[in-house]
Amino acid sequence: MRDRLPPRTYPQPGLVYTAILVMDSRNVRTPLRRQAQPRSNWSQLYQAGPYHIDLSLRWEDAAARLVGQVISRELVSFDQAQVFMKQGANTLKMPLDLSGRFSFKLTSLDDCSFELHIQGEVVRLDGLRLS
């Protein structure tokens, strides 16, 4: 018997989810990762309602890039979905691709916050520590 998706209960326009940190690779100790390097790559996984947000900080030459993907446990369209990253007084806006991916080249490692707008729903991720 084939696995089937549950009946669609999302999106619910106007619904706001607050993302909760599920996993942070910076807290995982392995023999290869005894001390956190100031320029080390990391990954974090967040959960908010029917969504999971997978974030990674990757160093490229002298700059950092924040790469993310939104994964839904239900069938959802990322067409016209947007991600907003606020860092201090600056706000960057970027569309998600059709697979729910996005990528920001960072100019600073100051803490920031995110908002994802997906079919009228909002996912908030506040207080993201980049360094």
C-alpha positions as CSV (number, residue, x, y, z in Angstrom):
1,M,0.0,0.0,0.0
2,R,1.4,3.4,-1.0
3,D,2.0,6.1,1.7
4,R,-0.3,9.0,1.1
5,L,-0.1,12.5,2.3
6,P,-2.8,13.5,4.9
7,P,-5.6,15.8,3.7
8,R,-4.3,19.3,3.2
9,T,-4.9,21.4,6.3
10,Y,-2.3,24.0,5.3
11,P,-1.8,26.7,4.4
12,Q,-3.9,28.7,6.7
13,P,-3.4,32.4,5.7
14,G,-2.6,34.6,8.6
15,L,-1.2,31.8,10.7
16,V,2.2,32.6,12.3
17,Y,4.6,29.9,13.4
18,T,7.7,30.5,15.7
19,A,10.6,28.2,14.7
20,I,12.1,26.1,17.5
21,L,15.7,24.9,17.3
22,V,15.8,21.1,17.0
23,M,19.5,20.5,16.2
24,D,22.7,22.6,16.2
25,S,25.9,21.0,14.9
26,R,28.0,23.5,16.9
27,N,26.8,21.7,20.1
28,V,27.9,18.3,18.8
29,R,31.3,17.1,19.9
30,T,33.3,14.8,17.7
31,P,37.0,13.9,17.6
32,L,37.4,16.1,14.5
33,R,35.5,19.0,16.1
34,R,37.0,19.5,19.6
35,Q,37.0,23.3,19.5
36,A,34.8,25.6,17.5
37,Q,36.8,27.5,15.0
38,P,35.8,31.2,14.5
39,R,35.4,30.4,10.8
40,S,33.9,26.9,11.0
41,N,30.9,25.7,9.0
42,W,27.8,24.7,10.9
43,S,24.2,23.4,10.4
44,Q,21.0,24.0,12.3
45,L,17.6,22.4,12.0
46,Y,14.4,24.2,13.1
47,Q,10.8,23.1,13.3
48,A,7.7,25.4,12.9
49,G,4.3,23.9,12.4
50,P,4.4,21.7,9.3
51,Y,7.8,23.1,8.2
52,H,11.4,22.2,8.9
53,I,14.1,24.8,8.1
54,D,17.6,23.5,7.4
55,L,20.2,26.2,7.7
56,S,24.0,26.0,7.1
57,L,26.7,28.5,7.3
58,R,29.4,27.9,4.8
59,W,32.7,29.8,4.3
60,E,33.7,30.6,0.7
61,D,37.0,32.4,0.4
62,A,36.8,35.4,2.8
63,A,33.0,35.6,3.0
64,A,30.3,33.5,4.6
65,R,27.1,32.2,2.9
66,L,23.9,31.2,4.7
67,V,22.2,28.4,2.8
68,G,18.8,27.2,3.7
69,Q,16.0,24.9,2.7
70,V,12.4,24.8,3.8
71,I,10.9,21.3,4.0
72,S,7.2,20.6,4.5
73,R,5.7,17.4,5.8
74,E,2.7,18.3,3.6
75,L,2.4,19.1,0.0
76,V,3.1,22.8,-0.4
77,S,4.0,25.1,-3.3
78,F,7.0,27.4,-2.8
79,D,6.0,29.4,-5.8
80,Q,6.0,33.1,-4.7
81,A,7.4,32.1,-1.3
82,Q,9.8,34.7,0.2
83,V,12.4,34.8,2.9
84,F,13.3,38.0,4.7
85,M,16.5,38.3,6.7
86,K,16.8,41.2,9.1
87,Q,20.3,42.1,10.4
88,G,20.4,45.4,12.4
89,A,18.7,48.1,10.3
90,N,19.1,46.1,7.0
91,T,16.5,43.7,5.6
92,L,17.2,41.5,2.7
93,K,14.4,39.8,0.7
94,M,14.8,36.7,-1.6
95,P,12.4,34.3,-3.2
96,L,12.6,30.6,-2.4
97,D,13.3,28.4,-5.4
98,L,10.6,25.8,-6.3
99,S,12.4,23.3,-4.0
100,G,12.3,25.7,-1.0
101,R,16.0,26.7,-1.1
102,F,17.6,30.1,-0.6
103,S,21.1,31.5,-0.1
104,F,22.4,34.8,1.3
105,K,26.0,36.0,1.0
106,L,26.7,37.6,4.3
107,T,28.4,40.9,4.9
108,S,28.6,40.5,8.7
109,L,28.1,37.8,11.3
110,D,25.9,39.9,13.5
111,D,22.8,38.0,14.9
112,C,19.8,38.2,12.7
113,S,16.2,37.1,12.4
114,F,14.2,35.5,9.5
115,E,10.7,35.5,8.3
116,L,9.5,33.0,5.7
117,H,6.2,33.8,3.8
118,I,4.7,30.7,2.3
119,Q,1.2,30.8,0.8
120,G,0.0,33.4,3.4
121,E,1.6,31.7,6.4
122,V,4.5,33.2,8.2
123,V,7.4,31.3,9.8
124,R,9.5,33.4,12.3
125,L,13.0,32.5,13.3
126,D,14.3,35.1,15.8
127,G,17.7,35.5,17.4
128,L,19.7,33.5,14.9
129,R,23.4,33.4,16.1
130,L,25.7,33.4,13.1
131,S,29.0,33.4,14.9
